[in-house]
Amino acid sequence: MISELLKNLAQQQKEGLTKGYLKGIFTSQRFHSFVPYSREDENIFFSSAIVFILNEHYSSIPNNLKPIVDDITKQVIHCYPNFKNFKGGKTYNFFKTNPMDFFPNGKIMQYFKFFKLADDADDTVYIYLTDPKKKKHEWLKEKLIKHANGTLQWNFHKRTQYKNLRTYAVYFGKKMPIEIDACVLTNILLWSSKNKLKVCKQDKDSISYLLKTVTSKDYVNYPYLISPCYPTTAQICYHYSRLIKTTDKHHLLSILRIILIDDIKTILKKPQSFIDQVFYHIALLNLGVNPTRKLRYQLNDVLKNTNYFYTSIPLMIPKLWARKIQKYKISQFLGLRTKCDGYTTALLLEYELLYKNMIQTSID
């Protein structure tokens, strides 16, 4: 299965060329669930996230398959300059900036300044995590601090337990509202930990934010408020587990392990979409727990039925009352979804590698 998934991943990377993508970028599509709207959506997020997964589990990949991983990684990294800050800075954008191509293939959003995204911490951190040539980690840390909550301005909608925390923000643009996202925070903290950067107030407050989202159960009841970029409990659990696994010596984060395990087990007692099951099972494996059963699937069926959150009007409005609309069914008509077969395949590969390691460890 591991060999099959990796070979499929390599083939999926080639498909972008026939659709006008940069060589090495995995294809993705943004679409609406109910109206006939679908666009090819070239971005760096999925490709860099795929490379991150491959790098994290490189040691578990059979030696005869590592050349496939090396080739996939090399091609993606080669594309990074096309997403670099358009003024020549050291941060990166979700969309191409060289040349500028926001919401590619669109007929409306790319022409309005409201929809143009500033460079963001998530894509930038993924690139710094996956490109071995990136050495300006201290510079990036200072950049993140300058754009953190409470430095230039305060976050606009957080409730009492979050609003005064000087957490890292999603966007670098000075004119962008301060957006705080739990999953983005885990990626920033993971990057900072891996590079052994000095712990600062923003790190401590970001950890406090994560703790509060779990102990309050907001990550279960209001995932779209505490993680608007990854607004599902399954994705939040996945990201939290990655951070805990990587920084398990941090006593504050270790507190979350028991709570997360218990909550995930309770959630899995109810029906979940297959991709959410994958996120939850990976989370359990990261937390050192062997799920009660092995997931069974056919790759083509999974790819056909899997998509992810992209954006919605309620979560683009910097007001708490607007954000709360996301919990109603009407929000399905006000947002877009996205799919990326390469990212889905990489998640399945991650699951298979973790499950194999867990079984081997239990036998030993």
C-alpha positions in Angstrom: 0.0 0.0 0.0 2.8 2.4 0.8 4.5 1.8 -2.5 1.2 2.2 -4.4 0.4 5.5 -2.6 3.8 6.9 -3.3 3.7 6.0 -7.0 0.3 7.5 -7.3 1.6 10.7 -5.6 4.4 10.9 -8.1 1.9 10.5 -11.0 -0.4 13.1 -9.5 2.5 15.6 -9.5 2.9 15.2 -13.2 -0.8 16.0 -14.0 -0.3 19.7 -13.3 1.7 20.3 -16.4 -1.2 19.3 -18.7 -3.3 21.9 -16.9 -0.9 24.8 -17.1 0.5 24.5 -13.6 4.2 25.1 -12.8 6.2 21.8 -13.0 6.1 20.3 -9.6 2.9 21.9 -8.2 0.1 19.4 -7.3 -3.2 20.3 -8.9 -6.1 21.5 -6.7 -9.6 22.8 -7.5 -11.9 25.3 -5.8 -15.6 24.7 -6.3 -19.0 25.3 -4.9 -21.0 22.4 -3.5 -24.3 23.4 -5.1 -23.7 25.7 -8.1 -21.7 24.8 -11.3 -18.6 26.6 -10.3 -15.1 24.9 -10.5 -11.7 26.4 -11.1 -8.1 25.1 -11.3 -6.5 26.7 -8.2 -2.7 26.8 -8.4 -1.3 27.5 -4.9 1.7 26.5 -2.9 -0.1 25.4 0.3 -1.0 21.8 -0.7 2.4 21.1 -2.4 4.4 22.4 0.6 2.2 20.5 3.0 2.7 17.3 1.0 6.5 17.8 1.1 6.3 18.4 4.9 4.5 15.1 5.4 7.0 13.3 3.3 9.9 14.9 5.2 8.4 14.1 8.6 8.2 10.4 7.7 11.2 10.0 5.5 13.0 7.6 7.8 10.0 5.2 7.7 9.8 5.1 3.9 11.5 2.0 2.4 14.9 2.8 0.9 13.9 1.7 -2.6 11.1 4.3 -2.5 13.1 7.2 -1.2 14.2 8.4 -4.7 10.5 9.0 -5.5 10.2 11.2 -2.4 13.4 13.0 -3.2 12.2 13.8 -6.7 8.8 15.0 -5.5 10.4 17.2 -2.9 13.0 18.7 -5.3 10.3 19.7 -7.9 8.1 21.4 -5.3 11.0 23.3 -3.7 12.0 24.5 -7.2 8.6 26.3 -7.4 8.9 28.2 -4.1 10.4 31.5 -5.7 7.1 31.9 -7.7 5.2 32.4 -4.5 7.7 34.7 -2.7 6.7 38.2 -1.6 6.1 40.3 -4.7 8.4 43.1 -3.4 11.3 40.7 -2.9 10.7 40.0 0.9 11.3 36.7 2.6 7.7 35.8 3.2 5.4 33.7 1.0 1.8 33.8 -0.4 -0.8 31.2 -0.9 -1.0 32.2 -4.6 1.6 32.9 -7.2 3.2 36.4 -7.0 5.7 36.0 -9.9 3.7 36.7 -11.9 0.8 37.8 -9.7 -2.1 35.4 -9.9 -4.7 35.6 -7.1 -7.7 33.2 -7.4 -6.4 31.9 -10.8 -8.8 31.2 -13.6 -11.5 33.3 -11.8 -13.8 35.8 -13.4 -14.6 37.9 -10.4 -12.5 37.6 -7.2 -9.1 38.2 -8.9 -10.3 41.7 -9.9 -11.3 42.9 -6.4 -8.7 44.1 -3.9 -10.9 42.7 -1.0 -10.1 39.2 -2.1 -6.3 39.7 -2.5 -4.5 37.9 0.2 -1.4 39.2 2.1 1.5 36.8 2.6 0.7 34.4 5.4 2.5 32.6 8.2 1.2 29.2 7.3 2.6 29.0 3.8 5.8 30.8 4.8 6.4 28.4 7.7 5.7 25.3 5.6 8.3 26.6 3.1 10.9 27.3 5.8 10.2 23.8 7.2 10.8 22.1 3.9 13.5 24.0 2.1 16.9 23.2 3.6 18.4 26.4 2.1 16.2 28.6 4.3 18.4 30.0 7.1 16.7 33.2 8.1 14.7 31.6 10.9 15.5 34.3 13.5 14.4 37.0 11.0 11.1 35.2 10.4 10.5 34.9 14.1 10.9 38.7 14.5 8.6 39.2 11.5 6.0 37.0 13.1 6.3 38.9 16.4 5.8 42.2 14.6 2.5 41.0 13.2 1.3 39.2 16.3 -1.9 40.0 18.2 -1.4 43.2 20.2 1.7 44.5 18.4 0.3 46.7 15.6 -3.4 46.0 16.5 -5.6 43.6 18.4 -7.7 40.7 17.1 -11.2 41.8 16.2 -13.6 39.1 17.4 -12.1 36.8 20.0 -14.0 36.1 23.2 -12.7 37.1 26.7 -10.5 34.0 27.2 -8.5 34.7 24.0 -8.7 38.4 23.1 -5.8 39.6 25.3 -3.4 36.8 24.3 -0.4 38.0 22.2 -0.7 35.1 19.9 0.9 34.9 16.4 -1.4 36.0 13.6 -2.1 34.4 10.2 -1.2 37.3 7.9 1.7 39.6 7.5 0.0 42.6 5.8 -0.2 45.7 7.9 -3.7 46.5 6.7 -5.0 43.0 7.2 -7.2 42.3 10.3 -5.4 40.2 13.0 -6.6 36.7 12.3 -5.8 34.0 14.8 -6.0 30.3 13.8 -5.3 27.4 16.1 -3.9 25.1 13.4 -1.6 27.9 12.0 -0.3 28.4 15.6 0.6 24.7 15.8 2.6 25.0 12.6 4.4 28.1 13.8 5.2 26.5 17.2 6.4 23.3 15.5 8.7 25.3 13.2 10.1 27.3 16.1 10.7 24.2 18.1 12.4 22.3 15.3 14.8 25.3 14.8 15.4 25.7 18.5 14.4 29.4 18.5 14.2 31.4 21.7 10.9 31.1 23.5 9.1 34.5 23.7 5.8 35.9 25.0 4.1 35.1 21.7 5.1 31.4 22.0 3.8 31.2 25.6 0.5 33.0 24.7 0.0 30.8 21.6 0.4 27.7 23.8 -2.1 29.2 26.2 -4.5 29.7 23.3 -4.2 26.0 22.4 -4.8 24.9 26.0 -7.8 27.1 26.4 -9.4 25.9 23.1 -9.2 22.3 24.4 -10.1 22.8 28.1 -13.1 24.9 27.1 -14.1 22.4 24.4 -14.3 25.3 21.9 -12.3 23.1 19.4 -15.2 20.7 19.4 -18.2 23.1 19.7 -16.9 26.2 17.8 -14.0 25.0 15.6 -14.7 27.7 13.0 -14.2 30.5 15.6 -10.9 29.3 17.0 -9.5 28.0 13.7 -11.2 29.8 10.7 -8.6 28.5 8.2 -9.0 24.9 9.3 -12.6 25.0 10.7 -13.2 21.4 11.6 -12.5 19.5 14.8 -10.8 16.7 12.8 -8.2 19.0 11.3 -7.6 20.7 14.6 -7.0 17.3 16.3 -4.6 16.4 13.5 -2.5 19.5 13.9 -2.5 19.5 17.7 -1.3 15.9 17.7 1.6 16.7 15.3 2.7 19.5 17.6 2.4 17.4 20.8 4.4 14.5 19.1 7.2 16.9 18.1 7.4 18.8 21.3 6.3 16.1 23.8 8.8 17.4 26.4 6.8 20.5 26.9 4.8 19.8 30.1 2.0 22.3 29.2 1.3 20.6 25.8 1.5 17.1 27.4 -1.6 18.0 29.4 -3.6 18.1 26.2 -2.7 14.5 25.2 -5.1 12.7 27.6 -8.0 15.1 26.9 -7.5 14.8 23.1 -7.4 11.0 23.2 -10.5 10.8 25.3 -12.4 13.3 23.1 -11.3 11.7 19.8 -12.5 8.3 21.0 -15.8 9.7 21.9 -16.2 11.5 18.6 -15.3 8.3 16.7 -18.3 6.5 18.3 -20.5 8.6 15.9 -20.4 8.4 12.1 -17.7 10.6 10.5 -16.7 11.2 6.9 -13.9 9.0 5.8 -11.3 11.9 5.6 -12.3 13.0 9.1 -11.7 9.4 10.2 -8.2 9.6 8.6 -7.4 12.9 10.5 -8.6 11.4 13.8 -6.8 8.1 13.3 -3.5 9.9 12.5 -4.0 12.1 15.6 -4.4 9.0 17.8 -1.3 7.4 16.3 0.7 10.6 16.8 -0.5 10.5 20.5 0.7 7.0 20.9 -2.7 5.2 20.7 -3.5 2.3 18.4 -7.0 2.9 17.0 -9.4 0.0 17.5 -9.5 -0.9 13.8 -7.6 -0.5 10.6 -9.1 1.8 8.0 -10.0 0.1 4.8 -10.4 2.0 1.5 -9.9 2.1 -2.2 -7.8 5.1 -3.2 -10.0 6.1 -6.2 -13.1 6.1 -4.1 -11.5 8.2 -1.4 -10.2 10.8 -4.0 -13.6 10.9 -5.6 -15.4 11.8 -2.4 -12.9 14.0 -0.5 -12.7 17.7 -0.3 -11.7 20.4 2.2 -12.8 23.8 3.4 -11.6 26.7 1.3 -13.3 29.9 2.3 -16.7 31.4 3.2 -18.1 34.8 3.4 -19.0 34.6 7.1 -15.4 33.8 8.0 -14.0 36.6 5.8 -15.9 39.3 7.7 -14.0 40.6 10.7 -17.0 40.5 13.1 -17.9 37.9 15.7 -21.6 38.0 14.8 -20.8 37.2 11.2 -18.5 34.3 12.1 -21.2 32.7 14.1 -23.3 32.3 10.9 -20.9 29.6 9.9 -22.7 27.1 12.2 -25.9 27.4 10.1 -26.6 25.4 6.9 -26.9 28.7 5.0 -23.1 29.0 5.2 -22.9 26.1 2.7 -24.2 28.4 0.1 -21.8 31.2 1.1 -18.5 29.4 0.7 -16.2 27.4 -1.5 -14.7 24.0 -1.1 -11.4 22.7 -2.4 -9.9 19.3 -3.3 -6.4 18.2 -3.9 -5.8 14.5 -4.7 -2.1 14.8 -3.9 -2.8 16.1 -0.4 -5.4 13.4 0.2 -3.0 10.7 -1.0 -0.2 12.1 1.2 -2.5 11.9 4.3 -3.3 8.3 3.5 0.4 7.6 3.1 1.0 9.3 6.5 -1.6 7.1 8.1 -0.2 3.9 6.6 3.3 4.7 7.7 2.2 5.6 11.3 0.0 2.5 11.5 2.8 0.2 10.3 5.2 1.7 12.9 2.7 1.3 15.6 2.2 -2.4 14.8 5.9 -3.0 14.6 6.4 -1.3 17.9 3.7 -3.3 19.6 5.2 -6.6 18.3 8.7 -5.6 19.4 
